[in-house]
Amino acid sequence: MTARFWVRHRGSWVRIKLLPGQQLIVWEGGPTEEGYFSEERSWWLEGDYVHEYYDEHSRDCDGPHRHSMSLRCRVDRLDLWKTPEDEPNLPVWERLEEQYRDYYAERMGY
């Protein structure tokens, strides 16, 4: 079984093709006006599902932040989310887990 689907990466649409046992990892990041930004995304095909793991780290004037989530989509739902005519249809992701962290706010007891 082959899974094919579209994602947005670095401002462009990219079509991903995955075979069982393959994993694709992409990264982007760099300095920002107030600190830095780093984003890593990975996809893999497992049974009838494509899985995505997203992990973002950043730092700005409010300190370090982290956002991560695990998603999955059935292979037969990889193009069911309808978008405007000039964009590809997208996967209907199911969110399995998500976490937001604001390290300075946690230290202050918020």
C-alpha positions as CSV (number, residue, x, y, z in Angstrom):
1,M,0.0,0.0,0.0
2,T,1.2,3.5,-0.9
3,A,0.0,6.7,0.9
4,R,0.0,9.9,-1.1
5,F,-1.1,13.3,0.4
6,W,-0.3,17.0,0.4
7,V,1.2,19.2,3.1
8,R,2.3,22.8,3.3
9,H,6.0,23.2,3.9
10,R,8.1,26.4,3.7
11,G,5.2,28.2,2.1
12,S,4.6,25.7,-0.7
13,W,2.4,22.6,-1.3
14,V,4.4,19.4,-1.2
15,R,3.1,16.0,-2.2
16,I,4.3,13.2,0.1
17,K,4.5,9.5,-0.9
18,L,5.0,6.9,1.8
19,L,5.5,3.2,1.6
20,P,5.1,0.9,4.7
21,G,8.2,1.2,6.9
22,Q,9.2,4.6,5.5
23,Q,9.5,7.7,7.6
24,L,9.9,11.2,6.3
25,I,11.2,14.0,8.6
26,V,11.4,17.7,7.7
27,W,12.7,20.6,9.6
28,E,12.7,24.3,9.3
29,G,13.7,27.1,11.6
30,G,16.1,29.9,12.4
31,P,16.3,33.2,14.1
32,T,13.3,35.5,14.6
33,E,13.1,39.2,15.6
34,E,12.8,38.1,19.3
35,G,14.6,34.8,19.4
36,Y,14.3,31.6,17.4
37,F,11.8,29.2,15.9
38,S,12.3,25.4,15.1
39,E,9.7,23.1,13.7
40,E,10.1,19.4,13.0
41,R,7.4,17.2,11.4
42,S,7.5,13.5,10.6
43,W,5.2,11.2,8.8
44,W,5.0,7.4,8.6
45,L,2.6,4.7,7.3
46,E,1.5,2.1,9.8
47,G,-1.3,-0.3,8.7
48,D,-4.3,1.7,7.5
49,Y,-3.1,5.0,9.0
50,V,-0.6,7.7,8.2
51,H,0.8,9.2,11.4
52,E,2.2,12.7,11.8
53,Y,4.2,14.0,14.7
54,Y,4.7,17.8,15.0
55,D,7.1,19.4,17.4
56,E,7.8,23.2,17.6
57,H,10.2,25.0,19.9
58,S,10.5,28.7,20.0
59,R,11.8,31.5,22.2
60,D,10.7,35.1,22.2
61,C,10.6,38.0,24.7
62,D,8.2,35.9,26.8
63,G,10.7,33.1,27.1
64,P,10.7,29.5,25.6
65,H,7.6,27.8,24.3
66,R,6.8,24.3,23.0
67,H,3.9,22.9,21.0
68,S,3.7,19.3,20.0
69,M,1.0,17.0,18.7
70,S,0.4,13.5,17.4
71,L,-2.1,13.0,14.5
72,R,-3.3,10.2,12.3
73,C,-5.4,9.8,9.2
74,R,-6.9,6.7,7.6
75,V,-5.3,6.1,4.2
76,D,-8.8,6.3,2.6
77,R,-9.3,9.8,4.0
78,L,-6.0,11.5,2.8
79,D,-7.8,13.8,0.3
80,L,-11.3,14.3,1.8
81,W,-10.8,17.8,3.4
82,K,-12.0,20.1,0.6
83,T,-10.1,23.3,0.0
84,P,-10.4,26.3,-2.4
85,E,-10.1,25.3,-6.1
86,D,-6.5,26.3,-6.5
87,E,-5.3,24.2,-3.6
88,P,-5.2,20.4,-3.2
89,N,-7.6,18.4,-1.0
90,L,-6.0,17.6,2.3
91,P,-6.0,14.7,4.9
92,V,-8.7,14.7,7.6
93,W,-6.4,14.3,10.6
94,E,-7.5,12.9,13.9
95,R,-5.7,14.5,16.8
96,L,-4.4,11.9,19.2
97,E,-2.4,14.1,21.6
98,E,-1.4,17.7,21.9
99,Q,0.7,19.7,24.3
100,Y,1.4,23.4,24.8
101,R,4.1,24.6,27.1
102,D,5.0,28.1,28.1
103,Y,8.0,27.6,30.4
104,Y,8.1,31.1,32.0
105,A,4.3,31.1,32.7
106,E,4.7,27.7,34.3
107,R,7.5,29.0,36.6
108,M,5.2,31.9,37.6
109,G,2.4,29.5,38.5
110,Y,0.0,30.4,35.6
